[in-house]
Every structure is written in structure tokens, then in C-alpha cells.
């Protein structure tokens, strides 16, 4: 048994070294020459109860440089002043506000909201983000440049968390989430660089509307509330193996809010974990299973005090996470990597088990979803 556990961890270390090499060798590909200034982009944001955040998002969109934009906000029965705040920007940019009806909501309100907006979008290029996000000023300009390469059909961008400065313990909680999420960002990026797209975040994706229609959008997974990002990317990658790009440039980082409470974090991660069993492609399922068994093996070896191989794992992992955090401009979070490394095996095993054996329902935006 110890040899099997050691084998899993050693293979993981080898893969991490490959990830480091690939990450260091790749950069985003976008046009450096002039591109048509008439190229427009439609931003789609599905929202529910984002009164605390929506103004910051729209302000960051207003400040976008050298790109023609329209913003479509689709409200899903917000119970706060989200729509009122958004409506205050009607004179500052090309903004339309739609409302998702009860009939349109279905089992997957976000997917249905995005599809409704796509049906009236002015432009071929689509950018999707969330109501609690903030964009840098050059983000959408760079995406338009990347799409000048006709081969590019889908772009996944980096995401990290904002610093709320709400106190000592809140700061630690945010830093732990920043490190954990950085591992997902790095893994997602490398998988795309290797031509095997696996993960992405709906807070920062862009694609061609015609390709969305060509792959029949979200058809086939409308029974799940989550997956508006990864399921679509998988479908496009299957149709266009060379058509998915990761935007490895700091100017394309989207910042969002971390989960404030452990309960919010639990429901968010349960929502994410609920997707992997529904992937049509075998590779994401195998990777999820591999990560699960690597962490089971890690705890097994730690229990037997077989520490040499675990030290090697943690050192290589530290280097990889450090590189991603430096790219995300989260240098102070590097200090929290060892703490995350201790917690992470328990976290992976816990959510791996509940994704299979527990009910697939979770609470999100004051609703029970599946």
C-alpha cells in the first residue's frame, strides 16, 4: 500500500514539474499591430442581489480603453437595489437591463440569463463576468486583440480575489482562498497550454457568439445550475481543439470577492464539485480522481511518517503556487502556502466524497440549487 501511495505522490510531483515548465514557457498571444477599432464586444452579466458590488463592476467597464462596448445586465429577481444602481449608468455607456422571468429561470438561471442576452447582443465577441467582479482598464481591449486571430474561439482569463481589509482574521481567510484558488487558475492555464482544456472561471471568459450557437450553447447540461463556463469551453474545445486560449497577462486579471463565511465557501465549493461527475470528456474525470487519490495518499504517508517524499511534494508545489501568486500580484499570499498545503488534502477528500455520496443541492444567492 505504501508503494502505491508513494507512486501517486511521485507522479503528482512529476506532473507539477511539467506544469512549472509549461507555465514559464507560455505567454498570451495577441495582436501587437493595429486592429480594427470598429470591432465591438458585448459584455453579459447575470446578476442577483449584487447591490454592494455592481457599481464597482460597471465603473471598471466604463473605464475600458479603446474598445467599443455594450453591457447587458440580466437581473434574476434581485431583492435589493441592484437594478436601480445599474440603471444610474444608462447615460454613461451602452447599457441594457433585462429581466429573467420565472418561466425563463428554469433549473439553470445563469445559463438561461446569458442565453437571453446573447439573443439580442449587438456584437460577435462576447465577454462574460459576474456582478461582484472588477476589470483592469486594458482587459477588454486585449481580448479584442486576441480575437483578431480567427483561430481563437474561446478565451479563459485569470481570476483572483480582492483584499477587503476587514480585519486580521478576515485577511487570513482571504489569503487562504487566494492561495487555494491560485492552484485552480494555474492548473486551468496549463491544461489549456497543453491543448487539454479542463477548468475555467465564468468570472472571466470570452467567446464568439457564432461558435456558441454552433455548439448549441448550453444544450445538454441545462439540468445543472452551474457549469456555464466549463461545459461550454469543453464543447468548443471538442469542436476546435486549437481554439481555446488562456490570457496569461496581468492586464487581463479579473478580481472578485472571496467568500466571507465558511458556509458560503462550503456552498460554493459544493457547487463546483457537483459538476465533475457530469463531464462528457473522460480526461477531467480522471484528473479529478487522480487529485483525490494523491491527497488520500498524502495523508496515508503522513500517518506513517514517510515524510521525505511529502517534503519533496510540498517544495515543488510551493514553487508552482508561488509562480501563480506572483503573476496574480498576490505576493503576500505566498507566506500562506504552507498552511494551505496542510489543510488542502482534508479539503479535497471532503469535497470529493460529498460530490459523490451527498445530495447535489446547495444554497446559492438565497436559493436552493442543484
N, C-alpha and C positions, 0 to 999 in steps of 0.2 A: 504493500500500500504506500509506503514511504517513497518508493521509486516512482510510482505513478504520480503522486503529489509533486515530487521534485521535477518530474518531466513536464507537468503542466506549467510550473513556475519558470522553468528554464526556457520553454518555448515562448512564454509570455515575455521574458527578458529579451530573447532574440527578436521578437516582433517589435518591442519597444525601440531597440537599436535601429531597426529598419524604419520605424516611424520617425525617429530623430533625423536620420539621414535624409529621408524624403522631405520632411518639413524644412530642413535647412537648404535643400536644393531647389525648392519651388517658390515661385512668386506669381502674383496675379498677372494675367495677360490682358492689357487693354490698349486702345489706340493712343499713340503718342503724337500723332499728326492731327490736323484739323478734321473734325467730323461735322456732319450736317447739323447746324444749330436749330433746324426746324424739327428735329427729332423730339417727340414728346413722350412723356411717361405718365401713366395713371397710377396713383397710389391708392391702395384699398386698405381700409382699416375697419374691421368688425369690432364693435365696442359694446360693453355692458358695464354700467356703473364705474366709469373712469373719470369722474369729475375732478379728482385730485391730480390727475396726470395729463388729461387731454390737451390742456393749454400748452404744456411744455412740448408735447409732440408736435402740435401744429406750428408753434413758434419755430421749431427746428426745421420744419418743412418750408415755412416762409423764407427762411434764410438760405435755402439751397441755391448754389451758384450756377449760373449759365446753363439752365435746363428748363424746358417748357413742361409745366406740370398741371395735372388736375388731381384733386383729392376727393375721393368718395368715401364718406363715413357711413357705415351701415349700423344703425342702432338696434340692439336686440333687447327691447323693453327695459331700458335703463330706468331705475327708480330714483336717480339723483339728477343733478343738473348737467350731465354730460352733454346733452343736445344743446341746451341753452348756451353753454360755454363755447361749444364748437360753432354755433350759429353767429357768434360775435366776430368770426373771421371771414364771413361771407364776402366782405368788400376787400379783403386783403389778398385773396387768391381764388383760383377757380375751384370752388368747393360745392359739392352736392351732398346732401344728407338724405339718406334713405332709411326706411323703417322696415324691419323684419316682422311680418305678421305671424300670428300664432300658427296659421296653416303652413307658412313657409319655413317655420323654425325646424320642425321635424326632429329627428334624433341627432342631427349634427348641425346646430345653429350656425357655427362659424363657417363651415363649408358652404352652407346654403346662402349665407350673407355674402360671401366672396363671389359665389356664382351669380347672385343677383346683381352685384356691382359690375362684374365682367360683362354682363349683357348690355350695359349702357356705357361702358368705358370708351373714351374717345380714341385712345392710343393703343398701339400694338404692344408696347412694352409695359409690363405690369410689375409694380413693386408692392409687396405685402409686408405689413408690420403690425404691431399691437398698440393699443391705446396707452400703454404705460412706458413707451419707448422714447428715446431721443436720438436723432441722427446728427452726424457731423455735417458741416456745410458742403463738403465736396462729394458726399456719398453718392447721390443720385446722378451727378454729372459723370462720375467714374463708371457707374453701371451702364449709362447710355453709351459711353465709350467702349466698354467691354462688349456690348451687343452689336458693335459695328462689325465684329467677326460673325458672319452669318452662321458659322458652325455652332455658336453658343446659343443654347435654347433655355437653359436654366442656370441661375446663379445663386449659390448659397453664400451668405456672408457671416462674419464673426459677430458674436454676441457676448456681452459681459454685463455685470451688474453695477449699478450706480452706488456711490457711497452716500448713505443718508445722514451720517454723523449724528445719530440719535442716542449715542451713549456707548459706554465701554462694552457691555455685553452684546448690544445690537451690532457693534462694529465687528466683534469676533464672529458672530453668527453670519454676518455678510461675507466676511473673509473666507469662512469655511465654504460657503456656497460658491464664491468666486473661484476657489481652487477646484472644487468638485465639477463645476460647470466648464472650467477650462479644459479638463480632461475630455469632456464630450466635444468641445469645439475642436481640439487638436485631433482627436480620433476621426471626427467627421471630415476635417480638412484633408487628412492623409488618405482616407478612403477614397475621396474624390480625386486626389492627385494620382492615386493608383488605378483609377478608372473603375472603381467598385463603390459607387456612392452608397452610403449606409444611413447616415443621420444628417439632419439639418434642423434649423430652428425657424418656425413661422414668424419670428420677430424680425427676420432679415432674409427674405428670399425675393428673387425677381425672375420673371419668365416671359416668354412671348405668348400673347393671348391666342394666337393661331395654333400654337403647339398644345396649349391647354385644351383647346377644342378638339384637336386631332387625336389626343389620347383619351377623349371623353371625360375630361376633368376628374371629378371625384367618384365617378360611377364605379361601383363595386365595393366601396367602403363607406357609403353614406349611413350605414347602420352604427358606425362608431363616431362619437363626438370629436375625438382627437384625430390627428393624422392628416390635417390639411396641408402639412408641409412634406413629410417623408413619403407618404403614399404617392403623392403627385411626383416628387422627384424620382422615385423608383420607376414609375410608369414612363416618364420622359427618358430616363437613362436606358430603359429597355429598348425604347424606340430609337434613341440617339445616343449610343454608347460614348461618343466623344463630345456630347453636347452639354455636359454638366461642368460648371466651373466653380471653384471656391475663390472668393475675393480676398486673397491674402494681402491686404494693405490696410494700414491703421486707419486711413481715412474712411474706410467702409465699415468700421466697427459700430454696431448699434448697441446702445446702453439701455438697460431695462431695470426694473425694480426687483430686488430679491424678495423672497418670501419673508414676511415679518414674523410669522409664528411657525412652530414645529408642525402644527395641524395643517397650515397652508402648504408647507413643504411636503408633508405626507400625501396630501391630496394631489398636489402637482406631480410628484414622482409616481404615484399610483396611476395617474392619468397617462403618463409617458410609458410606464411599464405595461399598460394594458394593450399597447399597440403591437408589441413584437411578435406575439403569437398569431397575428393576422397578416404578417408579411407574406406575400406570394413567393418572393425570392427566398431560396434556401440559405444564402450566404448570411443575411442579417440574423436569422435564427441561430445559425451555427456560431456566429460571433457572440451573440448574447449568451448562449450555452457555455461557450469557452470562457468568457469573462466570469460567469458564475462559478465554474469548476476551478478556475485559477484562484479565486478568493476562498473557496472551500479548502483548497489545497494549502493556501497560505495560513489559514487558521489551524489546520491539521499540523503543519510543520512547526508553527509557533507553539502549539501544545506539546510537541515532542522536543522543544528547544533546539530544533535544527535551524539555527539562526544564520549560518553562513550564507546560504542561498537566499534567505529573506533580506539580508543586508544588501546583497547584490541587486535584488529586485528593487528595493527602496531607493538605492543610489541612482540606478538607471531611470526609474520613474521620476525621481526628483529632477533630474536633468530635463526630461521631456516636459514635465509640468512647468518647470522654470522658464523654458523657452516660450511656451504658450503664454504664460502670465506676463513675461516681458513684452511680447508682441501686443498683448491686450492693455498695456500700460498699467499693469497692476503689480508693480514691483514689490510693494509692501506685503502683498498676499503670499509671496514666496516663503516667508517665515512660517506660514501656517500649513505648508505642505506636509511636514511630518505628522501633525495632528490629524489631518485628513487621511493620511496613509494608515494610521492606526484604526480610525473609525470605518474606513471605506469597505473592508471585507465584510463587516457585520451588516453594513448598509446594503451592499449588493446582494448578499444572501437573503436578507429580509425581504427586499422588494422582488427578488427573483421568485421566492416562494409564494408571496401573495399574488403575484401576477398569474400564477397557475392555479392555485387552490382556493383563493378567496374570491368573493363576489367582485365583479368588474365595475361595480358602481363606485362613484366618488363624488365629493362635493366641490363644485367649481362655480364661482360667481353667484353664490347663494342658490345654486340649483344642484339637484342630484342628477348626475350624468352617467353614461356608460360608454 
